[in-house]
Amino acid sequence: MEAQVLYVDHAGHPAPLSLCYHATASRLLSSSIEHRAPPSTTTEVDSAYCPQCLTFHDAASALMLGRCPKPHCRSCPLCEAVLSIAILDDDDDDNNNTNESSSSTTTCLYKCGYCQWTSQACGIVSTTTEPSESLDKTAIAALTEALGESLDTRLSQDNAAPKDHIGTMIEEWRTQAKEEERRKRHGGIALAPSRGSAAKQGRPDSWSMETLEQQLKDRKEQQIVTSASNAARCLTVGTVQETAISSVTPEQIARQSVLSPKLPMTADELLPIPIALRAKKSRRCRAELAAGRPGILVKPKPNPLEGDSSLRSGHGQWWKKDSSAIHAVPRVRVVRDGSNFEGNHVFLLKVKNPTLGPVRLRFHKPNESVSLAASDIQHSSNGSSIVLDQVTCDPIGQHKVTAQIHATCTQNLAPTESVELDPVEDAFLELGRGRNNDPVQVQTWMPRKGTSEGIQFLEQQRDSAWFQLVVTHPSSPMSYETNGKTLPIHLNALSLQLQVEVGNNSWESSLIKPKPPAEGEKHDFVSLDLILVWESPQT
């Protein structure tokens, strides 16, 4: 595993910079880490859109629909691939009588281009007598609408029986409630059913052993008839078809539950599934909301096509507001690291300015206790160390790691000198010129013997600066307990603080109002807690 640098948000969750946000004029960071409590942000659904046709709906409409209502936005019930509309010609002419007039029918159906499933298997088709060559755009649209209506009709038929059953149950409960009310009015004395109520429900006016035996006999006969009909569905002349259990998988049955409560018994009963809508969410900072400010971090546009190059204007403007930290906060990453064979581990850190204005910054030792959330840490098996528990390091693959924090590694770090970084440069300007942007001292850097512990400034070039961090190798790997098991820890972590100066033409894009400098300081700094995670050299 390569060494990673994580940023700690205001709720105490370490996260990669690409998962962090910086609210306007705020001195705190937020993140999209939501699987740990308490989260530092809240989300709200603004709109939703269909990923197939890109039609968008407001939040209220999306809540009612849930899935795209258009007939051509359907997915395959077998493999979940997007279905296409196929128009086929079914020729009924007799090949032996070529002189006779032949009749043809054009069929419109759903077809999967991946598994070749078609909706003919479940009887969802629409037909016309016109040949496919003569169909225009209007006729094809009419066939598509008729195909969707055929599916809606089928669903109405499948849902009719459960609705009737529920209505019967509700009527039965109402009748029983009325009978109970009559009994209570007469002092709890059991009364005969009201006149006509037993007849309406198909029950005899009085009960006897003969009546009970007759009902049991009728129920047995009904079960025999039902079993025979189910067996007939699985049998054909001379062959036995696949049963329901072998032809329909549990995943396919679960996907069908969004259409109808009726469970499919065979593959021929699987229906095309409407494509689910995808939500577009806005995100807000909880700390800003608690302070009475809007705290909007991300605000998407309702139309998913806004910002696309196919439109005349607004190219690349996908958001109404985007306060991602990668656009505002200096990025710290480990370029190279290794051991100098003197019991120390050496890191080469690179800091890059992502803003359009100059930024002055420095590294500082962390606070005595980094405020990590209780849900992100646990104690080692001997209780002497703190362990980062399943912290996200890879924002794309969502790779989570467990690492032991060594607080003593950076307790005595002296602050570095302030370094001013120039505004960010376009990386494409140097593309193809054959130039290496790194200084010579950085290109030839390697862990050397004789380097003392601490962090020191190495080189600065345009919008980037390089620092060298030397820490003592941690002791032997610790262990931690999880789910009743004791597991070794092969990753180490240390805390560090990045201080960014505000005011005096530094980090003006953050819109942070400078405060009076702290005691012993000449300038106002915003402190960002960092967690550096690397692999133990013993492994």
Steps between C-alpha positions, in 0.01 A plus 500: 500500500624848414517759776184712518420839654152540653329822610296505823158670471330692778319184619830316546485271194824453299430505126687552172499856373278400206224412749531827694325835459580854609204725571528862398686712762522201736803394700382138509492212256208271432493160332257264333577220749149388596551145630650635823319701764468788537515604132636845423257571215132460414353413161175607335347364180445788257393308191533166323560394143481188287849379402364366169295788354643775731151630579506676838229544765473712811532340843123463557437338162801273537375385841165400351643337186817335617562368147488645151142492364602500131426170322843475334691524831491138612765254617531127438349282775776240451828696475390860588634638170310787337238370256457632150184525290500247216256501207469164321303378201305175550423355151201264493503423131506143380825417326326241281246751364714793397233636263246547777486826689693484828430687822773630731496639851756740644580434866654747742669350807776545756831330421820463700815536296705316762307181583257516200194490725182634338168603649322242279578253779261683734254613231587872514481605134316745277408428138393674183408380154723752324839371380804628686637672188203737487505599867589862564611667820142559617399137442805373687421730792143369504625140506733584787216659698280196431784278625511695825121480532519124451740479794276724712197283419690189601604658830140610569382144452772358725429756771121457487492178702711632793291819509176295507644280775595804707154648449340176617718496811409861582129425461537195726672711766223760482236230547681353798535848654125556464423162662736583786333838547157333515626255761641779718173695483314197639725457799750253350237235429571294188231574242401334179637665187294779359244405242651451159864542615572127496337459162706784353821334616398153380480361855219286641271656757594229753794268547491119536734202461347416163574850375860489626564159337355621170725807502810289567403268214453794263835647599680169429339477159605858424861420596502195272370707209760771563784247515384339176486838322851591619632165381334551163684831458836321530415212265478484121435210265790258552731756671533667834568873502727668752334573829464847643786456744753413228385754239471818711780619727436678833660818358257502207204446734620789720522733200145408398368609840518865390231427240253269668455307825434192289811283495603356162484120484683453169733701278207572267341712775796738532408851383715793382606719791482882485836670543546657844550876526831633632492771760694827477581613853620818660732486799527738798749537784355420843731742678390786277132409548548499877647850472191622311662515157388317184817292481436384142789285378363347180194609304433313173305624201166323437566427134769230468600638158588848630873537461526254212687602186192423288338821627586843366617648828597406854754235403642329807272685743337196657420652839330807636760486777791266563709550814713188464820530699716399204424845351576702813725316747873440439558136418763305694618165367792264553723495191751243632582338830737240641734405781843654551620189687559697822170419663324788321239521227527788252221657295517743210185713516371717216258788562315650203291817485168441313376861517540794262672711767818469707498291817744503792517193719713301739501168688459486874490233765147375576299589804551288808195295406363485148120518525409174322145368512436212738353295212832516310732381775543221748773402742764238442487166678721628784309831517810717463451620140224638281406311185330648193221254430400439135578848370440576131826561311393439140208723393438302179529141617383589853797307639505511881802445722581457867810678629666569833549868589843586641450826683862525615638517144410865450463634853826695490488628142613859458286707262643555154550838343208648308513429128310702241355305208416671174153473341425168333621449145319311228660158474425481128727798426810287559359195322719385212793736574714223646566688824514353847340740742673362810820670622829308487511462878162328489590276206813371675340469844530174689508399867853564625683419818573775741166681458365625829142463615255777418351671198685748283440696182688374192397687185228720353411542137203697371182356659672206679731451797682193636568410862695218662353327806714264711343296780621218720401152394209380715549203727389150406150471351213517744173307488135579549187304573202483266208258506670299771822459299843652556652627174843656440534857373738545206428868431627800694360850526614834637333835542619827353365850466493717188463870580386734223539875547195718436520869425788700354411378150515134602220249430254774407285255303385344828329830599601436862509816712834529681502504879753657735812279505540253783745567779856481369389509134526780245228376268167323515506132399228243425606160635411180312564165669663234281544125548787333312458122450779273378588134497717360775853409379482167684260376229 
